[in-house]
Amino acid sequence: PGASTFNSLTINGAAGVTTLGTDISVGTLAMTSATGTIEDGGHTITVTGSVTGTGQHTGTGKISMTAASGGTLSAISPAGNLEINPGAGNSIALSGSLITDANVTFSGGALAIGAHTLTFGPGTAVSGMSGTNFLTGSSTSSLSITATNGIGTLFFDQSAAGTSTSVGVSDNLATFTVNGSGTPPLATLG
């Protein structure tokens, strides 16, 4: 069967696990407990709007963020496999600090860190980044890499690159921390 579609899905599992049995598509995925977990069961959770609240995401499937306008991703930590796919020229904005410890795939579009911290944890592998699929930052954004192996090539928005007076809208960070171990290089900046 095809994916089940919901306008909104709320996960209330305080210290519990909700396991999916099929692919789903939701407008809003609301996580209401920092200790609650959504286990994707190897399926895809396509989010056409936003992920709100706090909680955990595990499994061999993924959360695919596809909102072409106004999509946000909250503080799911740790986050399982993520796909950033709002489409070329669009972005998904973090609405809280995010820790990933799995695959992060950029299929089309950007991830805007905003005034939050994005942490690529020990098990993170990043793929698909390019001059059109990238991270955007600001003077209040933080990026932390605590990986134990190479995570891949990271690209930042270069649309404002050029002189020091034109840079600063979306291609900078307040803090950039690399505190990993393992086989270098931990990351390549593209």
Salt bridges, closest charged atoms under 4 A:
ASP23 OD1 - HIS43 ND1 3.33
ASP40 OD2 - HIS57 NE2 2.88
GLU83 OE1 - LYS62 NZ 3.24
